[in-house]
Amino acid sequence: ASAKPLYGEIITGNIDDVAIMTVGKDFSETHFQLRSFMNRPNGAFHWSCTHSSAFSVEEFGLLNCSRRMKHKGLGPALLLGHGRAPIKPAKSHKFLGVQIDHKLRWKEQLEQALKKGMTWAALFKRMAGTRQGVSPQISRRLYLSIAVPSFLYAADVFLVPVWMHAEKKRKQGSVGAIRRLGQIHRQALLMITGGMKTTATDVMERHANILPFPLLVEKHCHRA
């Protein structure tokens, strides 16, 4: 089954985790495009039959993405027809390890990244120590090579690096989200340097030879 980009259809994914995206003026139009993609000749269900690879429709997920919906609204269910059960819309759905919400605000993904980082920090705290722990060099290497790629996975999707507009004094980008994730960064610096809780973050960054967290995020996004 192949998408028709001219009709607003896009397919992306990897192996058995695939997403079909359609763009339209309203949900009636996008749902019509989804039904067409699934049911038309040489469509998804036709491919499923000819390749002996049955779809588990009950495991399908649906996101009606729009920022114009009411606060608690999720939009209509998708009806595929031919006696198949309707696919109810969800508030968020995990795709390729990224939690996508129906308003594309990325709050769920941010909470997932924070949870990953805090879990790592708790485990890392058992190994690090000023007297009987791993050395600061190893601690630094573990943080940069394991922890940062873990909780900043897909950062280029849900984060916008912080920058300063030439004509504006306020910072632009995902300022609040990066500030919250920076808490993990500070906890790691405390464990790497053995500093006191009152030690300034920029001082510990200088001693540990680690970039400030906003620049670390920007570097990670640039590499993606």
Secondary structure, 3 states (H helix, E strand, C coil): CCCCHHHCEEEEEECCEEEEEECCCCHHHHHHHHHHHHHCCCCHHHHHHHCCCCCCHHHCCECCCCCCCCCCCCCCCECCCCCCCCECECCEEEECCEEEECCCCCHHHHHHHHHHHHHHHHHHHHHECCCCCECHHHHHHHHHHHHHHHHCCCHHHHCCCCEECCCCCCEECCHHHHHHHHHHHHHHHHHHHCCCCCCCHHHHHHHHCCCCHHHHHHHHHHHC
